[in-house]
Amino acid sequence: MGMLIINDKLNRIEPYIVDKTEYSVKLDANESFLNFPQSLKEELMDALMKVLYNRYPDPESEQLCRLYGQYCGVDSKYILAGNGSDEIIQTLMNGFLNCGDAVLTLKPDFSMYKFYASLLGAYVYEYDLDENLTFDLEDFIRVALDEEVKIIIFSTPNNPTGAVVSREHIIKIVEETDALVVVDEAYFEFHGETVVDLITKYENLAVLRTCSKAMGLAAARVGFIIAGESIIRNFKKVKAPYNVNSLSQATASVMLRHPEIIKDNIKQIVKERDYLYQELCKLQQNDSFKVYPTCANFIYIKTERAKELNEALKKQGIAIRCFGESLRINAGSREENLRLIETLSCALKDLK
Ligand SMILES: *Cc1c(COP(=O)(O)O)cnc(C)c1O
């Protein structure tokens, strides 16, 4: 006795490894390069001093959801907050999936969809994107129907490709299936197109948003689900009661009271993203280093030399993401982007 037996499920899981090396240029996690605005630090301190540290947080994050509602133009009764949209993805699956159910997503897409679904014993169908990072809509819907998929989940703009699924495509998917369709708009701000206006029209549509990317609040862990009455009511049944801590609610609320600052930050990020894209395109070499257009704050590159290039950058203290034969690099400050371009350009020459 006293022996711990690890079950097969746990034995099969590969841990999510975060590279904790200190890099001087970090362009691997799609974070914002802009820290909390200096001009709001006093307001932030005030808000944090008012927190009732001896009390549990507001379980429904009411003030935060009201402010987010103003930000995204939706009544706050259709919004709930989570400990990052990551937690929301897991809660959705906990509630809306049974063991053995099927989930449909894209490949590549955000790895957490498959991770949380598999943890529940769900089967995950990953629909391959083609060379142009698009997919056959009719065939995608056919898979959803044939496999009796319960949840369809994808990001748009897509992480890691930066490509988008059009509004028309999303409407078709929602109308032609009875699956819960989860549209992850984590990078919405860099593109500007949304389907949040459709959540009261379609009861099987849910939209996810986050404060981690455009708002530069990755440290606070705040995300949102925006959906019709039925999804929200059922989501509440399964969510952890005090899932967003009071400090995070206060911090994100301060930011959301200043949409003009958020807007300006997005402008700066998009400007750097465009600069980085233009410079990366200059390094393009036919099919051996292919740079894709993007609607997010990062750029996707296909290259057989992905591993070597990633290693070369690492050695110079620059972190990017490498997946097999592709790379994902998020926009940094101008200084960071210049260092990336210079180092990458040297690495490409060395590999020739
Ligand atoms: C970064 C990211 C998230 C995670 O957001 P959090 O709110 O920080 O948990 C969700 N979805 C996609 C597609 C992302 O890239």
The ligand as an SDF file (V2000), in Angstrom:
LIG
                    3D

 15 15  0  0  0  0  0  0  0  0999 V2000
   -3.3990   33.3200  -26.5690 C   0  0  0  0  0  0  0  0  0  0  0  0
   -4.6190   32.6040  -26.9870 C   0  0  0  0  0  0  0  0  0  0  0  0
   -5.6180   32.3010  -26.0760 C   0  0  0  0  0  0  0  0  0  0  0  0
   -5.3730   32.3750  -24.6070 C   0  0  0  0  0  0  0  0  0  0  0  0
   -5.8230   33.4920  -24.0580 O   0  0  0  0  0  0  0  0  0  0  0  0
   -5.8350   33.6510  -22.4730 P   0  0  0  0  0  0  0  0  0  0  0  0
   -6.9780   34.5470  -22.2820 O   0  0  0  0  0  0  0  0  0  0  0  0
   -4.5160   34.2630  -22.1220 O   0  0  0  0  0  0  0  0  0  0  0  0
   -6.0160   32.3080  -21.8320 O   0  0  0  0  0  0  0  0  0  0  0  0
   -6.8030   31.7530  -26.5420 C   0  0  0  0  0  0  0  0  0  0  0  0
   -6.9570   31.4540  -27.8300 N   0  0  0  0  0  0  0  0  0  0  0  0
   -6.0030   31.6890  -28.7320 C   0  0  0  0  0  0  0  0  0  0  0  0
   -6.2160   31.3300  -30.1420 C   0  0  0  0  0  0  0  0  0  0  0  0
   -4.7970   32.2600  -28.3340 C   0  0  0  0  0  0  0  0  0  0  0  0
   -3.8110   32.4380  -29.2170 O   0  0  0  0  0  0  0  0  0  0  0  0
  1  2  1  0
  2  3  1  0
  2 14  2  0
  3  4  1  0
  3 10  2  0
  4  5  1  0
  5  6  1  0
  6  7  2  0
  6  8  1  0
  6  9  1  0
 10 11  1  0
 11 12  2  0
 12 13  1  0
 12 14  1  0
 14 15  1  0
M  END
$$$$
